[in-house]
Amino acid sequence: MDLLIVLGAIVVVVVVFGWLFKLVKNTVQTVLLVAFLLLALYFLFGIGPGAVWEQIQTWLGDWLGR
């Protein structure tokens, strides 16, 4: 019986750590993609992060009814 509990705990730990690893990996990929896009907008077109953020706030304000 103790062996089953240990095996079950190991399976749960592996699943949780696998999920956590995927979450961190996807988060880092998303951050790098956003940073690349912001740098490309800045260096290629002269559009700074402030202008992008203002546009996002405008869209969200319209979407939220503000």
C-alpha positions as CSV (number, residue, x, y, z in Angstrom):
1,M,0.0,0.0,0.0
2,D,2.8,2.4,0.8
3,L,4.4,1.7,-2.5
4,L,1.2,2.7,-4.3
5,I,1.1,6.0,-2.4
6,V,4.8,6.7,-3.3
7,L,4.2,5.9,-6.9
8,G,1.1,8.1,-7.0
9,A,3.0,10.9,-5.4
10,I,5.8,10.6,-7.9
11,V,3.3,10.7,-10.8
12,V,1.6,13.8,-9.4
13,V,5.0,15.5,-8.9
14,V,6.1,14.7,-12.5
15,V,2.8,16.0,-14.0
16,V,2.9,19.2,-11.9
17,F,6.6,19.9,-12.8
18,G,5.9,19.1,-16.4
19,W,3.1,21.6,-16.5
20,L,5.2,24.2,-14.6
21,F,8.0,23.7,-17.1
22,K,5.7,24.2,-20.1
23,L,4.2,27.3,-18.4
24,V,7.6,28.9,-17.9
25,K,8.8,28.0,-21.4
26,N,5.7,29.5,-23.0
27,T,5.9,32.6,-20.9
28,V,9.6,33.1,-21.8
29,Q,8.8,32.6,-25.5
30,T,5.9,35.1,-25.4
31,V,8.1,37.7,-23.6
32,L,10.8,37.3,-26.2
33,L,8.3,37.6,-29.0
34,V,6.8,40.8,-27.6
35,A,10.2,42.3,-27.0
36,F,11.3,41.4,-30.6
37,L,8.1,43.0,-32.0
38,L,8.5,46.2,-30.0
39,L,12.2,46.5,-31.0
40,A,11.3,45.9,-34.6
41,L,8.6,48.6,-34.5
42,Y,10.9,51.0,-32.8
43,F,14.0,50.5,-35.0
44,L,12.2,50.0,-38.4
45,F,9.3,52.5,-38.0
46,G,10.2,54.7,-35.1
47,I,7.1,53.6,-33.2
48,G,7.9,53.5,-29.5
49,P,6.4,51.3,-26.8
50,G,4.3,54.2,-25.5
51,A,2.5,54.6,-28.7
52,V,1.7,50.9,-28.8
53,W,0.5,50.9,-25.2
54,E,-1.8,53.9,-25.9
55,Q,-3.3,52.1,-28.9
56,I,-3.9,49.0,-26.8
57,Q,-5.6,51.1,-24.1
58,T,-7.8,52.7,-26.8
59,W,-8.8,49.3,-28.1
60,L,-9.5,48.0,-24.6
61,G,-11.4,51.1,-23.7
62,D,-13.6,50.7,-26.7
63,W,-14.0,47.0,-26.0
64,L,-14.9,47.6,-22.3
65,G,-17.3,50.4,-23.2
66,R,-15.2,53.3,-21.7
